[in-house]
């Protein structure tokens, strides 16, 4: 990473919380050193924080010929898969997503995250959660029944505690649990309970004792009940959230990643999926749309989380997800932008690292045409002019009339 100072001056800047008007942003060694008022230089462009996707899955083929998304991880060596993880992460950064959280990671994602952190490869920030699930649970049903090599599972409270400790020792940032079945897993039903209350209690207790966040996958009202009972730190999908849950969600300010685009795409069969997956997705979407009505106006804390895996939701589709969230929750454009920047950072404990444009935080920002906090419809790929992640120019180029001082070279 270059340690040379650089700056951009004269562009309107939205810092993740508010419009700061024409500003100068300066950065060095990957950190913002100053944000200050400046004379206006261009009305065409603006600066916003890089986006944060709190729910992705990077372990899929990044090739232009990916093949079957379910079998590829089973037949591809881990050393090769880690390169695809990095490729996906860099594709995401080029599209404006400068921080990713992989839910249900492994040594493959952890290796990639370390390489990115150490600057061996320029790219976005990557957090990794390890899964703690049961035999025949959602996390166990993405491989053929007789395939001998399976991800680690836990089928008792003691096994749950041990697996959490193993993830902590491997360097995982958090834990993912399952309190319902899923849409794409093979052979289960969305309404299946996953693990016993004793197992979930042990997992959450151990994770919190080790300072790890717990994200709960759930598509059912019962699953939300269980997640809330045991004190998880985020709800993933949240299909079964009902109005009776709102008071607790608001009281705890609990983040919910609604993953709208992927379930719509599976339900509508915009992507090749099995009949079973499409049928489950249609039921999930119908329930979700009914349950989410009024939730945005009530103040439920929805944050950007897409379930992107590079195939069903591509890295870059996060921009469309934000627009879907704006419409679904009847938000302003600025509220939608917060869901993908500052509030997403707060939700995954990165408020001291990224998500806002302030001195001391990471230099993760976009130069875009228009002002997306006023009209998020302008936040489309063709309007992203330049992407800076960890202080490095990841994609595009700075506008000629606001060329930065001592600009970093592109990568």
URQUI-V749305 format. One record per residue. N is the residue number from 0. SS is DSSP state (hx for helix, st for strand, lp for the rest). PSI is psi in whole degrees, 0 to 359 (none if undefined). D_CENTER is the distance of its C-alpha to the mean C-alpha in Angstrom with 1 decimal. Layout:
n=N ss=SS psi=PSI d_center=D_CENTER
n=N ss=SS psi=PSI d_center=D_CENTER
//
This chain:
n=0 ss=lp psi=131 d_center=24.3
n=1 ss=lp psi=142 d_center=26.9
n=2 ss=lp psi=3 d_center=28.4
n=3 ss=lp psi=140 d_center=30.2
n=4 ss=lp psi=150 d_center=29.6
n=5 ss=st psi=160 d_center=28.3
n=6 ss=st psi=155 d_center=28.1
n=7 ss=st psi=139 d_center=27.6
n=8 ss=st psi=142 d_center=29.9
n=9 ss=st psi=357 d_center=30.8
n=10 ss=st psi=144 d_center=27.6
n=11 ss=st psi=138 d_center=26.4
n=12 ss=st psi=128 d_center=23.4
n=13 ss=st psi=120 d_center=20.9
n=14 ss=lp psi=9 d_center=19.6
n=15 ss=lp psi=342 d_center=16.7
n=16 ss=lp psi=322 d_center=19.4
n=17 ss=lp psi=160 d_center=22.4
n=18 ss=st psi=120 d_center=24.2
n=19 ss=st psi=4 d_center=26.2
n=20 ss=st psi=187 d_center=28.4
n=21 ss=st psi=130 d_center=29.6
n=22 ss=st psi=164 d_center=28.4
n=23 ss=st psi=130 d_center=28.6
n=24 ss=st psi=128 d_center=25.6
n=25 ss=st psi=145 d_center=26.7
n=26 ss=st psi=155 d_center=24.9
n=27 ss=st psi=139 d_center=26.1
n=28 ss=lp psi=39 d_center=24.9
n=29 ss=lp psi=1 d_center=21.2
n=30 ss=st psi=146 d_center=21.7
n=31 ss=st psi=130 d_center=22.7
n=32 ss=st psi=338 d_center=26.3
n=33 ss=st psi=143 d_center=27.3
n=34 ss=st psi=118 d_center=26.4
n=35 ss=st psi=155 d_center=29.7
n=36 ss=st psi=151 d_center=31.4
n=37 ss=lp psi=164 d_center=33.0
n=38 ss=lp psi=144 d_center=35.2
n=39 ss=lp psi=138 d_center=33.6
n=40 ss=lp psi=332 d_center=33.7
n=41 ss=lp psi=133 d_center=31.7
n=42 ss=lp psi=353 d_center=30.9
n=43 ss=lp psi=326 d_center=28.9
n=44 ss=st psi=164 d_center=25.9
n=45 ss=st psi=172 d_center=23.6
n=46 ss=st psi=133 d_center=21.0
n=47 ss=st psi=159 d_center=17.6
n=48 ss=st psi=154 d_center=14.8
n=49 ss=lp psi=151 d_center=12.2
n=50 ss=st psi=156 d_center=9.0
n=51 ss=st psi=119 d_center=5.8
n=52 ss=st psi=115 d_center=2.4
n=53 ss=st psi=1 d_center=2.4
n=54 ss=st psi=97 d_center=3.4
n=55 ss=st psi=171 d_center=5.1
n=56 ss=lp psi=111 d_center=8.7
n=57 ss=lp psi=350 d_center=10.6
n=58 ss=lp psi=68 d_center=14.0
n=59 ss=lp psi=168 d_center=15.7
n=60 ss=lp psi=130 d_center=18.3
n=61 ss=lp psi=6 d_center=17.6
n=62 ss=lp psi=158 d_center=21.3
n=63 ss=lp psi=351 d_center=22.8
n=64 ss=lp psi=71 d_center=24.5
n=65 ss=lp psi=339 d_center=21.9
n=66 ss=lp psi=203 d_center=24.2
n=67 ss=lp psi=125 d_center=23.2
n=68 ss=hx psi=336 d_center=19.5
n=69 ss=hx psi=324 d_center=20.7
n=70 ss=hx psi=337 d_center=23.5
n=71 ss=hx psi=313 d_center=22.2
n=72 ss=hx psi=338 d_center=20.6
n=73 ss=hx psi=335 d_center=23.8
n=74 ss=hx psi=1 d_center=26.2
n=75 ss=lp psi=128 d_center=24.4
n=76 ss=lp psi=149 d_center=25.1
n=77 ss=hx psi=322 d_center=22.3
n=78 ss=hx psi=324 d_center=23.5
n=79 ss=hx psi=321 d_center=23.0
n=80 ss=hx psi=325 d_center=19.6
n=81 ss=hx psi=329 d_center=18.3
n=82 ss=hx psi=324 d_center=19.4
n=83 ss=hx psi=324 d_center=17.5
n=84 ss=hx psi=314 d_center=14.3
n=85 ss=hx psi=319 d_center=15.2
n=86 ss=hx psi=315 d_center=16.2
n=87 ss=hx psi=315 d_center=12.9
n=88 ss=hx psi=320 d_center=11.2
n=89 ss=hx psi=325 d_center=14.1
n=90 ss=hx psi=318 d_center=14.0
n=91 ss=hx psi=314 d_center=10.5
n=92 ss=hx psi=319 d_center=12.1
n=93 ss=hx psi=334 d_center=15.2
n=94 ss=lp psi=2 d_center=13.5
n=95 ss=lp psi=3 d_center=12.4
n=96 ss=st psi=102 d_center=8.8
n=97 ss=st psi=358 d_center=10.0
n=98 ss=st psi=135 d_center=7.4
n=99 ss=st psi=144 d_center=4.9
n=100 ss=st psi=114 d_center=4.8
n=101 ss=st psi=119 d_center=6.9
n=102 ss=st psi=123 d_center=8.4
n=103 ss=st psi=54 d_center=12.1
n=104 ss=st psi=183 d_center=12.7
n=105 ss=lp psi=190 d_center=16.3
n=106 ss=hx psi=335 d_center=18.6
n=107 ss=hx psi=307 d_center=17.5
n=108 ss=hx psi=323 d_center=14.0
n=109 ss=hx psi=322 d_center=15.6
n=110 ss=hx psi=316 d_center=18.3
n=111 ss=hx psi=319 d_center=16.1
n=112 ss=hx psi=320 d_center=14.3
n=113 ss=hx psi=320 d_center=17.8
n=114 ss=hx psi=320 d_center=19.1
n=115 ss=hx psi=317 d_center=16.5
n=116 ss=hx psi=323 d_center=17.3
n=117 ss=lp psi=1 d_center=20.9
n=118 ss=lp psi=15 d_center=21.0
n=119 ss=lp psi=329 d_center=22.4
n=120 ss=lp psi=126 d_center=20.2
n=121 ss=lp psi=136 d_center=18.8
n=122 ss=lp psi=187 d_center=15.1
n=123 ss=lp psi=176 d_center=11.9
n=124 ss=st psi=142 d_center=10.8
n=125 ss=st psi=119 d_center=9.4
n=126 ss=st psi=150 d_center=9.1
n=127 ss=st psi=127 d_center=10.4
n=128 ss=st psi=138 d_center=11.3
n=129 ss=st psi=144 d_center=14.6
n=130 ss=st psi=142 d_center=15.6
n=131 ss=lp psi=103 d_center=18.8
n=132 ss=lp psi=175 d_center=20.3
n=133 ss=lp psi=162 d_center=23.8
n=134 ss=lp psi=130 d_center=26.1
n=135 ss=lp psi=17 d_center=25.8
n=136 ss=lp psi=178 d_center=22.5
n=137 ss=hx psi=318 d_center=19.4
n=138 ss=hx psi=352 d_center=18.1
n=139 ss=hx psi=0 d_center=21.6
n=140 ss=lp psi=36 d_center=22.2
n=141 ss=lp psi=11 d_center=20.7
n=142 ss=lp psi=154 d_center=23.8
n=143 ss=lp psi=148 d_center=27.5
n=144 ss=lp psi=326 d_center=29.5
n=145 ss=lp psi=7 d_center=31.8
n=146 ss=lp psi=127 d_center=29.5
n=147 ss=lp psi=341 d_center=30.4
n=148 ss=lp psi=112 d_center=27.3
n=149 ss=lp psi=153 d_center=24.6
n=150 ss=lp psi=156 d_center=21.6
n=151 ss=lp psi=141 d_center=22.8
n=152 ss=lp psi=168 d_center=23.6
n=153 ss=lp psi=122 d_center=25.1
n=154 ss=lp psi=29 d_center=28.0
n=155 ss=lp psi=162 d_center=29.4
n=156 ss=hx psi=320 d_center=28.6
n=157 ss=hx psi=319 d_center=29.9
n=158 ss=hx psi=325 d_center=27.8
n=159 ss=hx psi=314 d_center=24.7
n=160 ss=hx psi=317 d_center=25.6
n=161 ss=hx psi=317 d_center=26.5
n=162 ss=hx psi=321 d_center=23.2
n=163 ss=hx psi=315 d_center=21.2
n=164 ss=hx psi=323 d_center=23.7
n=165 ss=hx psi=319 d_center=23.2
n=166 ss=hx psi=319 d_center=19.5
n=167 ss=hx psi=317 d_center=20.2
n=168 ss=hx psi=329 d_center=22.9
n=169 ss=hx psi=350 d_center=20.8
n=170 ss=lp psi=10 d_center=18.5
n=171 ss=lp psi=148 d_center=15.4
n=172 ss=lp psi=341 d_center=13.5
n=173 ss=st psi=186 d_center=13.4
n=174 ss=st psi=144 d_center=14.3
n=175 ss=st psi=135 d_center=13.2
n=176 ss=st psi=172 d_center=16.1
n=177 ss=st psi=126 d_center=17.2
n=178 ss=lp psi=17 d_center=19.6
n=179 ss=lp psi=174 d_center=20.2
n=180 ss=lp psi=187 d_center=20.5
n=181 ss=lp psi=179 d_center=18.2
n=182 ss=lp psi=313 d_center=18.6
n=183 ss=lp psi=345 d_center=18.4
n=184 ss=lp psi=151 d_center=20.1
n=185 ss=lp psi=124 d_center=23.7
n=186 ss=lp psi=354 d_center=26.6
n=187 ss=lp psi=177 d_center=25.1
n=188 ss=lp psi=150 d_center=25.0
n=189 ss=lp psi=324 d_center=22.2
n=190 ss=lp psi=359 d_center=24.5
n=191 ss=lp psi=135 d_center=25.2
n=192 ss=lp psi=140 d_center=24.9
n=193 ss=lp psi=116 d_center=23.0
n=194 ss=lp psi=162 d_center=24.8
n=195 ss=lp psi=162 d_center=27.4
n=196 ss=hx psi=324 d_center=27.1
n=197 ss=hx psi=321 d_center=28.7
n=198 ss=hx psi=316 d_center=26.1
n=199 ss=hx psi=319 d_center=23.1
n=200 ss=hx psi=317 d_center=25.0
n=201 ss=hx psi=318 d_center=25.7
n=202 ss=hx psi=310 d_center=22.1
n=203 ss=hx psi=317 d_center=20.8
n=204 ss=hx psi=314 d_center=23.9
n=205 ss=hx psi=318 d_center=23.7
n=206 ss=hx psi=314 d_center=20.0
n=207 ss=hx psi=325 d_center=20.8
n=208 ss=hx psi=332 d_center=24.0
n=209 ss=lp psi=11 d_center=22.2
n=210 ss=lp psi=25 d_center=19.9
n=211 ss=lp psi=139 d_center=16.7
n=212 ss=st psi=150 d_center=14.2
n=213 ss=st psi=120 d_center=14.3
n=214 ss=st psi=133 d_center=11.7
n=215 ss=st psi=113 d_center=13.9
n=216 ss=st psi=127 d_center=13.5
n=217 ss=st psi=141 d_center=16.2
n=218 ss=lp psi=3 d_center=17.9
n=219 ss=lp psi=158 d_center=21.2
n=220 ss=hx psi=321 d_center=23.0
n=221 ss=hx psi=321 d_center=24.4
n=222 ss=hx psi=322 d_center=21.0
n=223 ss=hx psi=318 d_center=20.0
n=224 ss=hx psi=313 d_center=23.4
n=225 ss=hx psi=315 d_center=22.9
n=226 ss=hx psi=317 d_center=19.5
n=227 ss=hx psi=322 d_center=21.1
n=228 ss=hx psi=322 d_center=24.3
n=229 ss=lp psi=6 d_center=22.9
n=230 ss=lp psi=45 d_center=20.7
n=231 ss=lp psi=169 d_center=17.1
n=232 ss=lp psi=348 d_center=14.5
n=233 ss=st psi=154 d_center=12.0
n=234 ss=st psi=128 d_center=12.6
n=235 ss=st psi=125 d_center=10.4
n=236 ss=st psi=293 d_center=12.0
n=237 ss=lp psi=22 d_center=14.9
n=238 ss=lp psi=320 d_center=17.4
n=239 ss=lp psi=7 d_center=20.3
n=240 ss=lp psi=124 d_center=19.9
n=241 ss=lp psi=167 d_center=23.4
n=242 ss=hx psi=330 d_center=25.2
n=243 ss=hx psi=343 d_center=26.7
n=244 ss=hx psi=344 d_center=23.3
n=245 ss=hx psi=317 d_center=22.8
n=246 ss=hx psi=315 d_center=25.1
n=247 ss=hx psi=318 d_center=23.3
n=248 ss=hx psi=319 d_center=19.8
n=249 ss=hx psi=319 d_center=21.3
n=250 ss=hx psi=320 d_center=23.4
n=251 ss=hx psi=352 d_center=20.6
n=252 ss=lp psi=46 d_center=18.1
n=253 ss=lp psi=127 d_center=15.6
n=254 ss=st psi=144 d_center=12.0
n=255 ss=st psi=125 d_center=11.3
n=256 ss=st psi=108 d_center=8.4
n=257 ss=lp psi=345 d_center=10.9
n=258 ss=lp psi=58 d_center=9.7
n=259 ss=hx psi=312 d_center=12.8
n=260 ss=hx psi=317 d_center=13.2
n=261 ss=hx psi=319 d_center=13.1
n=262 ss=hx psi=324 d_center=15.6
n=263 ss=hx psi=316 d_center=17.7
n=264 ss=hx psi=320 d_center=17.9
n=265 ss=hx psi=316 d_center=18.9
n=266 ss=hx psi=320 d_center=21.3
n=267 ss=lp psi=357 d_center=22.9
n=268 ss=lp psi=40 d_center=23.1
n=269 ss=lp psi=346 d_center=21.8
n=270 ss=lp psi=154 d_center=20.8
n=271 ss=lp psi=117 d_center=23.1
n=272 ss=lp psi=165 d_center=22.6
n=273 ss=lp psi=162 d_center=25.2
n=274 ss=hx psi=321 d_center=27.3
n=275 ss=hx psi=316 d_center=26.1
n=276 ss=hx psi=318 d_center=22.4
n=277 ss=hx psi=319 d_center=23.3
n=278 ss=hx psi=316 d_center=25.5
n=279 ss=hx psi=319 d_center=22.9
n=280 ss=hx psi=320 d_center=20.4
n=281 ss=hx psi=319 d_center=23.2
n=282 ss=hx psi=319 d_center=24.0
n=283 ss=hx psi=315 d_center=20.4
n=284 ss=hx psi=318 d_center=20.1
n=285 ss=hx psi=316 d_center=23.5
n=286 ss=hx psi=317 d_center=22.9
n=287 ss=hx psi=312 d_center=19.5
n=288 ss=hx psi=322 d_center=21.3
n=289 ss=hx psi=318 d_center=24.2
n=290 ss=hx psi=328 d_center=22.3
n=291 ss=hx psi=348 d_center=19.9
n=292 ss=lp psi=121 d_center=23.0
n=293 ss=lp psi=349 d_center=23.7
n=294 ss=hx psi=322 d_center=20.6
n=295 ss=hx psi=316 d_center=19.2
n=296 ss=hx psi=331 d_center=22.8
n=297 ss=hx psi=346 d_center=23.2
n=298 ss=lp psi=11 d_center=20.4
n=299 ss=lp psi=138 d_center=17.8
n=300 ss=st psi=78 d_center=14.7
n=301 ss=st psi=133 d_center=12.1
n=302 ss=st psi=162 d_center=8.8
n=303 ss=lp psi=120 d_center=6.3
n=304 ss=lp psi=117 d_center=4.5
n=305 ss=lp psi=341 d_center=6.3
n=306 ss=lp psi=20 d_center=7.3
n=307 ss=st psi=136 d_center=8.0
n=308 ss=lp psi=11 d_center=10.6
n=309 ss=lp psi=353 d_center=12.6
n=310 ss=lp psi=297 d_center=15.3
n=311 ss=lp psi=321 d_center=14.7
n=312 ss=lp psi=119 d_center=11.9
n=313 ss=lp psi=160 d_center=12.3
n=314 ss=lp psi=110 d_center=10.3
n=315 ss=lp psi=335 d_center=11.7
n=316 ss=lp psi=351 d_center=11.6
n=317 ss=hx psi=329 d_center=8.9
n=318 ss=hx psi=319 d_center=12.1
n=319 ss=hx psi=323 d_center=13.8
n=320 ss=hx psi=319 d_center=11.2
n=321 ss=hx psi=321 d_center=12.0
n=322 ss=hx psi=321 d_center=15.6
n=323 ss=hx psi=320 d_center=15.5
n=324 ss=hx psi=318 d_center=14.2
n=325 ss=hx psi=313 d_center=17.0
n=326 ss=hx psi=317 d_center=19.6
n=327 ss=hx psi=324 d_center=18.7
n=328 ss=hx psi=5 d_center=18.7
n=329 ss=lp psi=49 d_center=21.5
n=330 ss=lp psi=166 d_center=19.8
n=331 ss=lp psi=164 d_center=21.0
n=332 ss=hx psi=322 d_center=19.2
n=333 ss=hx psi=321 d_center=18.8
n=334 ss=hx psi=320 d_center=17.2
n=335 ss=hx psi=320 d_center=14.6
n=336 ss=hx psi=321 d_center=14.0
n=337 ss=hx psi=323 d_center=13.7
n=338 ss=hx psi=334 d_center=11.0
n=339 ss=lp psi=4 d_center=8.9
n=340 ss=lp psi=266 d_center=10.6
n=341 ss=hx psi=316 d_center=12.9
n=342 ss=hx psi=326 d_center=12.0
n=343 ss=hx psi=320 d_center=8.3
n=344 ss=hx psi=315 d_center=9.9
n=345 ss=hx psi=321 d_center=12.5
n=346 ss=hx psi=333 d_center=10.6
n=347 ss=lp psi=26 d_center=9.5
n=348 ss=lp psi=38 d_center=12.9
n=349 ss=lp psi=19 d_center=12.4
n=350 ss=lp psi=337 d_center=14.8
n=351 ss=lp psi=7 d_center=17.4
n=352 ss=lp psi=314 d_center=15.5
n=353 ss=lp psi=184 d_center=13.6
n=354 ss=lp psi=342 d_center=12.5
n=355 ss=lp psi=161 d_center=16.2
n=356 ss=lp psi=91 d_center=19.1
n=357 ss=lp psi=151 d_center=21.6
n=358 ss=lp psi=136 d_center=24.0
n=359 ss=lp psi=338 d_center=22.8
n=360 ss=lp psi=168 d_center=19.0
n=361 ss=st psi=145 d_center=17.4
n=362 ss=lp psi=79 d_center=18.5
n=363 ss=lp psi=103 d_center=15.2
n=364 ss=st psi=165 d_center=16.3
n=365 ss=st psi=144 d_center=17.2
n=366 ss=st psi=123 d_center=20.7
n=367 ss=st psi=158 d_center=20.9
n=368 ss=st psi=135 d_center=23.8
n=369 ss=lp psi=188 d_center=24.3
n=370 ss=lp psi=90 d_center=22.8
n=371 ss=lp psi=338 d_center=19.5
n=372 ss=lp psi=344 d_center=19.8
n=373 ss=lp psi=328 d_center=23.1
n=374 ss=lp psi=98 d_center=22.2
n=375 ss=hx psi=346 d_center=18.7
n=376 ss=hx psi=343 d_center=20.4
n=377 ss=hx psi=349 d_center=21.2
n=378 ss=lp psi=79 d_center=17.6
n=379 ss=lp psi=158 d_center=18.0
n=380 ss=hx psi=320 d_center=17.9
n=381 ss=hx psi=347 d_center=21.6
n=382 ss=hx psi=0 d_center=21.5
n=383 ss=st psi=112 d_center=19.2
n=384 ss=st psi=321 d_center=22.1
n=385 ss=st psi=145 d_center=20.6
n=386 ss=st psi=126 d_center=17.5
n=387 ss=st psi=124 d_center=17.9
n=388 ss=st psi=126 d_center=15.6
n=389 ss=lp psi=33 d_center=17.2
n=390 ss=lp psi=359 d_center=20.3
n=391 ss=st psi=141 d_center=20.8
n=392 ss=st psi=111 d_center=21.1
n=393 ss=st psi=330 d_center=18.7
n=394 ss=st psi=154 d_center=19.7
n=395 ss=st psi=201 d_center=22.5
n=396 ss=lp psi=152 d_center=25.2
n=397 ss=lp psi=143 d_center=26.2
n=398 ss=lp psi=144 d_center=28.6
n=399 ss=hx psi=324 d_center=32.2
n=400 ss=hx psi=359 d_center=33.4
n=401 ss=hx psi=38 d_center=30.9
n=402 ss=lp psi=128 d_center=30.9
n=403 ss=lp psi=155 d_center=29.7
n=404 ss=st psi=130 d_center=32.1
n=405 ss=lp psi=50 d_center=31.9
n=406 ss=lp psi=144 d_center=28.8
n=407 ss=lp psi=146 d_center=26.9
n=408 ss=lp psi=155 d_center=27.5
n=409 ss=st psi=163 d_center=24.8
n=410 ss=lp psi=none d_center=23.4
//
